[in-house]
Amino acid sequence: MAAAGDGPWLDEAAGRLVRPFTVSDGRTEPSIALDLMSQVMATGVTPLGYLGPEHAQALDLCRSPVPVAEVAAQLKLPAVVTKVLLSDLVGCGALTTKPPAYHHTPTDRSLLEAVLDGLRRQL
C-alpha cells in the first residue's frame, strides 16, 4: 500500500512505478543554479500550463522557506531531478529562491559538523 501523498506513483512491493528521470523528462541540468542548501518558497503565483504531480507536490512543500535538499528528501527523488523540477517552478514564477543561509564557506567545519549531527539523529 502506498504511503499518504504518494498516490499511484509508489507501491510498497514494487517501489517507485515511475523512474525518477522520467519525472524531469530526462533532463539532468536545472535551468537555474540551485545549491542543496538554497532556500525555495512558493510565491502564490499559479503556474500556467501542465505540471506533473511531482511539480505540484514540490510546490506544496514550499509554502514556507525550505532547502532544496529537504524537498528532494520529501519527494523521495534524486537531488538533480528535484533541482530540475524546482527550476521549472522558479522559471514560471511559482517559486522564489535565495542562496544558502550560511555565512562561511560551504566546507566550514562547524557547518559540516552540524550536518553530521543532523544525519546521526536521523539514523
C-alpha positions, 0 to 999 in steps of 0.5 A: 500500500502506498504511503499518504501523498504518494498516490499511484506513483509508489507501491510498497512491493514494487517501489517507485512505478515511475523512474525518477528521470522520467519525472524531469523528462530526462533532463539532468541540468536545472535551468537555474543554479540551485545549491542543496542548501538554497532556500525555495518558497512558493510565491502564490503565483499559479503556474500556467500550463501542465505540471506533473504531480511531482511539480505540484507536490514540490510546490506544496512543500514550499509554502514556507522557506525550505532547502532544496535538499529537504524537498528532494528528501520529501519527494523521495527523488534524486537531488538533480531531478528535484533541482530540475523540477524546482527550476521549472517552478522558479522559471514560471514564477511559482517559486522564489529562491535565495542562496544558502543561509550560511555565512562561511564557506560551504566546507566550514567545519562547524557547518559540516559538523552540524550536518553530521549531527543532523544525519546521526539523529536521523539514523 
